[in-house]
């Protein structure tokens, strides 16, 4: 039996559940990548990439590409979710 406080999983509720899950997953990826680049900057500066320290290159160029790719992943996944479950209003 279901607990009295549990609500039925409607399409709208499922949509927002998946949206929040995706958002938290991508925020975790964003945080780990940013923290990793900053935390390991001193070790990464021992390597060079096109004459620049790797840590500088990752923060100046690589981060922009990574964050743009993260936004693209979010847009792609949300478009897929919108097509499968509707727009969050329970309407397909």
Secondary structure, 3 states (H helix, E strand, C coil): CCCCCCCCCCHHHHHHHHHHHHHHHHHHHHHHHHHHHHHCHHHHCCCEECCEEHHHHHHHHHHHHHHHHHHHHHHHHHHHHHHHHCCCCCCC
